[in-house]
Amino acid sequence: MPGFRNPLASLFSGRRSEQYLAQYVLREHARGRTVEEILGDPYVRNRSTAEQRGRLLERPEVVAALGERAVGDLKQSLSGA
């Protein structure tokens, strides 16, 4: 049907965009960039609100990845001291 649009599509589009942003943050963080740099990227800022960026930092996979990196950095600094 031409012009037919799923009325439920808008309910799930926000979740999908947040999922893409989370993947971007994880990928860039794995490359060694800081979270502040990543969240300041035009790609992230143009595709999200401040509220969405805050929710991004509450996602379990993002928290786990950031935590692993922080623990790894701390272990490395302790072994060097």
C-alpha positions as CSV (number, residue, x, y, z in Angstrom):
1,M,0.0,0.0,0.0
2,P,1.5,3.3,-1.0
3,G,1.8,5.8,1.9
4,F,1.2,3.1,4.6
5,R,3.4,3.7,7.6
6,N,3.6,1.4,10.6
7,P,2.0,3.4,13.6
8,L,4.4,1.6,16.0
9,A,7.5,2.5,14.1
10,S,8.0,5.7,16.1
11,L,8.0,3.8,19.3
12,F,11.0,1.7,18.3
13,S,13.0,4.2,16.3
14,G,14.4,5.9,19.4
15,R,15.7,2.6,20.8
16,R,17.3,1.7,17.5
17,S,19.1,5.1,17.3
18,E,20.3,4.7,20.8
19,Q,21.6,1.3,20.0
20,Y,23.6,2.7,17.1
21,L,25.0,5.4,19.3
22,A,26.0,2.8,21.9
23,Q,27.8,0.8,19.2
24,Y,29.6,3.9,18.1
25,V,30.7,4.8,21.6
26,L,31.9,1.3,22.2
27,R,33.8,1.2,18.9
28,E,35.5,4.5,19.4
29,H,36.3,3.8,23.1
30,A,38.0,0.5,22.0
31,R,40.1,2.6,19.7
32,G,41.4,4.5,22.7
33,R,39.3,7.7,22.7
34,T,38.0,9.1,25.9
35,V,34.3,9.2,26.6
36,E,34.3,13.0,26.7
37,E,35.8,13.2,23.2
38,I,33.3,10.7,21.8
39,L,30.3,12.4,23.3
40,G,31.5,15.7,21.9
41,D,31.7,14.2,18.3
42,P,29.4,15.9,15.8
43,Y,28.1,12.4,14.9
44,V,26.8,11.9,18.5
45,R,25.7,15.4,19.1
46,N,23.7,15.7,15.9
47,R,21.9,12.4,16.5
48,S,21.0,12.7,20.2
49,T,19.8,15.0,22.9
50,A,21.6,15.5,26.2
51,E,19.0,13.2,27.8
52,Q,19.7,10.5,25.3
53,R,23.5,10.8,25.8
54,G,22.9,10.5,29.6
55,R,20.9,7.3,29.0
56,L,23.6,6.0,26.8
57,L,25.9,6.0,29.8
58,E,23.4,3.9,31.7
59,R,23.4,1.0,29.2
60,P,24.9,-2.1,30.7
61,E,27.2,-2.8,27.8
62,V,28.6,0.7,27.8
63,V,29.1,0.7,31.5
64,A,30.9,-2.7,31.4
65,A,33.2,-1.6,28.5
66,L,34.1,1.7,30.2
67,G,34.6,-0.1,33.5
68,E,36.9,-2.7,32.0
69,R,39.0,0.0,30.4
70,A,39.2,1.9,33.7
71,V,40.3,-1.2,35.6
72,G,42.9,-2.1,33.0
73,D,44.3,1.4,33.1
74,L,44.4,1.3,36.9
75,K,46.2,-2.1,36.9
76,Q,48.7,-0.8,34.4
77,S,49.5,2.3,36.5
78,L,49.9,0.2,39.7
79,S,52.2,-2.3,38.0
80,G,54.4,0.6,36.7
81,A,54.7,2.1,40.2
